[in-house]
Amino acid sequence: MSPAATSDPLVDRFLHHLALERRLSPRTIDAYRRDLNDFQQWHQEHAPLDWLRLKQVSIRSYAAQRHQQGLSAKSLQRRLAALRSFYRYLNREGLSTQNPAIGVRAPRVRRKLPTTLDVDQLAQLLELPGDSPLDLRDQAMMELLYSSGLRLAELVAMDLQSLDAQDAMVEVTGKGSKTRRLPVGRKALEALERWLLVRPQLAKSEETALFVSQRGTRLSPRSVQSRLALRAREQGAAQHVHPHLLRHSFASHLLESSGDLRAVQELLGHADISTTQIYTHLDFQHLAQVYDQAHPRARKKK
């Protein structure tokens, strides 16, 4: 068995804590496991690893060597974050008094601005034709994604009881199993009401999912992605449309019109406001474009 695959009691306890106490998803826990195993493998190629006596210089050497080997800054940041989280757990359990990963920094990641659609493009995209059950389902999905800024996983996990049509609200479960209530816009609510009228034509009697497939069962994330891409092509969209594009557009448009970063953070379900701040760059980018096009002293000579 390779060092990367060797079970480690401390790591196993940490992963158990992530699953039961922090209620992280299996996919996230697997990512933590891979990141910690990678460090274990690297260290054991040089010397036996004792987590409780590990020095910061070892983590610095690991980061430098992995970066030289071509590991991206983003991946390296994630692995260092996994080490810091692991040691915070060890500190909390009284197993260690140090956190050697603190102070070790990966190269800065150049943040790429998310792509968005402008309001006119969204309006055209959401004017879907047709009145078949599948047409009405797709209309409701797309309206809801944009109306409430949902993640794809949040949309497919919704049940019938998640929608409160009377108060125009939906309840979703986001990352870390955290729930939040979100407003639903008038257009989305109307689309949802039309869908709910025909939903029994597709859904199996025992199915609780809000959105179902032709087989009558809960719609899969992959199906939502493919339906959005298909609908966008039918509407003549000039770019690839995916669920997160609607979420990005929701955040950008809301921030542009309200200027309330904290409210947008709450609506998106971001734990850290720095994640939401990326949309302020989009807003400034838009303002700069308007300035360049409209201000008499900014127009470029032809």
PyMOL commands that set and color helices and strands:
alter all, ss='L'
color gray80, all
select helices_A, chain A and resi 3-5+9-20+26-44+51-53+56-68+73-92+119-126+133-148+152-157+160-162+175-177+186-201+221-234+243-258+261-268+273-276+278-294
alter helices_A, ss='H'
color red, helices_A
select strands_A, chain A and resi 163-164+169-173+179-183
alter strands_A, ss='S'
color yellow, strands_A
deselect
rebuild
show_as cartoon
